[in-house]
Amino acid sequence: MNDNKIIETHPAENTPEWFQHHFTDSEQQQESAKLGMWVFLLTEVLFFGGLFCAYAIYRAWHPEMFYNAHKALDWRMGGLNTIVLIISSVTMALSIRSFQLNQQKQGLWLLVVTLACAVTFMVVKYFEYAHKFHVGQLPGKFYHFTGIEGTNPHIFFSVYFLMTGLHGIHVLAGMGVITWLILRAKRGHFGPDYYTPVEVTGLYWHLVDMVWIFLFPLFYLIG
Amino acid sequence: MTENKFNHHHHILPLKVYLGIGSALIFLTVVTVAVAQLHLGQFNLVVALGIAVLKATLVGLFFMHLKYDNKIFGVIFLSSLCFLGIFIIITMSDTLRRGDIYPEVGTPIISKSAIYDNMPQDSTHEGEEHHGEATGGH
């Protein structure tokens, strides 16, 4: 099909360090990596999906309570976090683009900015959680706040902490991986021929952004 | 550079596409917040989720490159959404119809969790089951 992709026997010294020899060529290697990440993202959709289903059930059972309880959340902090994650997605995508264009320093700095956005997100989240812990808006049996009308407001906070907590864990994991990418980028591992680790991390990061895009209106903006 | 098996280069999106999509996402976030201030009843949820789906589509097509990549990736992602859809639709079509034949099963058995038994009663609670009142079914 493609004349360039001849199967050759290459002596090991002539091949780039990142090339894995069980692949025919770099394109197949990159496509395989992306395929693996997309299948993983499929499992992540189902992972969060189970919790979205729980949200749907509890909200259907207690619509007024969800409305009352959601007022305890600050939509400005949620909105800020949404903007922060969107910006981090832009910088992540631009970082990949920089490596594609052999602008390695720019690619590195864009990764640093992405990481900074992730840190900002977690700091805002820390303030949100700290306030809730302080007033007793805790999940499940630990709930001891008395200012919310409706049946069983602890249910709202159970779902809230489970979903935003799981999302926060994913942000932390992403921060770890991006830090590793920064270290590799500093050593010059990435360029137009090879930027696959940055690309698959980008795919993961965009999914984390996507999940928050749904979490924000469902928790902070109940009409 | 003649192309060999190590330097296949892929489609690179122009900078303004990334910045444009990013701006659109921020704009749609503002729209979501603004519409949430309006009282549209049940429609609030539909609009909010609709905008969220649009934002997610933009992220998927452009940031995640689904528009320009091998179609199998899009198929994989769409299939995950299909199965999630089946999961939620079937679950909700059960849970929302529980009271259709026997009203008793339409609501949770215990209307107020036991964790509230030792909490001070808040004066804003209206119509709540009061602790100690003899009512049936608890």
Contacts between the chains, C-beta under 8 A, distances in Angstrom:
chain1	res1	chain2	res2	distance
A	4	B	3	5.1
A	4	B	4	7.0
A	4	B	5	7.1
A	4	B	8	7.8
A	5	B	5	6.1
A	6	B	5	7.5
A	8	B	5	7.2
A	15	B	6	7.1
A	16	B	6	5.5
A	19	B	6	6.1
A	24	B	5	7.1
A	25	B	5	3.4
A	25	B	6	7.2
A	25	B	8	6.8
A	26	B	5	6.1
A	26	B	6	4.9
A	26	B	7	6.9
A	26	B	8	5.6
A	27	B	5	8.0
A	27	B	8	4.1
A	30	B	8	7.8
A	30	B	10	7.9
A	31	B	70	6.4
A	34	B	69	7.3
A	34	B	70	8.0
A	34	B	73	6.5
A	35	B	72	7.0
A	35	B	73	7.2
A	35	B	76	7.8
A	38	B	72	8.0
A	38	B	73	4.8
A	38	B	76	4.7
A	38	B	77	6.4
A	39	B	76	6.2
A	41	B	76	7.9
A	41	B	77	6.7
A	41	B	80	7.3
A	42	B	76	5.6
A	42	B	77	6.9
A	42	B	79	7.0
A	42	B	80	4.0
A	43	B	80	8.0
A	45	B	77	7.6
A	45	B	80	4.0
A	45	B	81	6.6
A	45	B	84	5.9
A	46	B	80	6.3
A	46	B	83	6.7
A	46	B	84	6.3
A	46	B	87	7.8
A	49	B	84	4.0
A	49	B	87	6.2
A	49	B	88	7.4
A	50	B	87	7.6
A	52	B	84	7.5
A	52	B	88	6.9
A	53	B	87	5.8
A	53	B	88	5.0
A	53	B	91	5.5
A	56	B	88	5.9
A	56	B	91	7.4
A	56	B	92	5.8
A	57	B	91	6.7
A	57	B	92	7.3
A	57	B	95	5.4
A	60	B	92	6.7
A	60	B	95	6.2
A	60	B	96	5.9
A	61	B	95	7.6
A	61	B	107	7.4
A	61	B	108	6.5
A	75	B	33	6.6
A	75	B	36	7.6
A	79	B	29	6.6
A	79	B	33	5.7
A	82	B	29	5.1
A	83	B	26	5.9
A	83	B	29	6.3
A	86	B	22	6.2
A	86	B	25	4.7
A	86	B	26	5.8
A	86	B	29	6.9
A	87	B	22	7.1
A	89	B	22	7.4
A	89	B	25	7.8
A	89	B	59	6.5
A	89	B	63	5.5
A	90	B	18	5.8
A	90	B	19	7.1
A	90	B	21	7.9
A	90	B	22	3.9
A	90	B	63	7.7
A	92	B	63	7.8
A	93	B	13	8.0
A	93	B	18	5.3
A	93	B	62	7.9
A	93	B	63	4.8
A	94	B	15	7.3
A	94	B	18	5.7
A	97	B	12	6.1
A	97	B	13	6.7
A	97	B	15	7.3
A	97	B	18	7.0
A	100	B	9	7.3
A	100	B	10	7.1
A	100	B	12	4.9
A	101	B	12	6.7
A	140	B	115	7.8
A	141	B	115	5.1
A	143	B	115	6.4
A	144	B	119	5.9
A	146	B	119	5.9
A	146	B	120	6.1
A	146	B	121	7.8
A	146	B	122	3.9
A	147	B	122	6.4
A	147	B	124	7.0
A	149	B	124	5.5
A	149	B	125	6.3
A	149	B	126	7.0
A	151	B	111	5.7
A	151	B	112	6.2
A	151	B	128	7.6
A	152	B	112	6.6
A	152	B	113	5.0
A	152	B	116	7.9
A	154	B	113	6.6
A	154	B	115	6.3
A	192	B	7	7.2
A	192	B	9	6.0
A	193	B	6	5.7
A	193	B	7	4.7
A	193	B	9	7.9
A	202	B	63	7.5
A	202	B	64	7.6
A	203	B	64	5.6
A	206	B	59	5.3
A	206	B	60	7.5
A	206	B	63	4.9
A	206	B	64	4.9
A	207	B	64	7.9
A	209	B	59	6.2
A	210	B	56	4.9
A	210	B	59	5.5
A	210	B	60	7.3
A	213	B	52	5.3
A	213	B	55	5.0
A	213	B	56	5.7
A	213	B	59	7.3
A	214	B	49	7.6
A	214	B	52	5.1
A	214	B	56	7.2
A	216	B	29	7.8
A	216	B	32	7.6
A	216	B	52	7.9
A	217	B	32	5.6
A	217	B	36	7.1
A	217	B	48	3.9
A	217	B	49	6.9
A	217	B	51	7.5
A	217	B	52	5.7
A	218	B	48	7.6
A	218	B	49	7.9
A	221	B	32	6.5
A	221	B	33	6.6
A	221	B	36	3.8
A	221	B	44	8.0
A	221	B	48	5.8
A	222	B	36	7.9
A	222	B	44	7.6
A	222	B	45	7.9
A	223	B	36	5.4
A	223	B	38	7.5
A	223	B	39	6.8
A	223	B	40	6.4
A	223	B	41	7.7
A	223	B	44	2.7
A	223	B	45	6.9
A	223	B	48	7.2
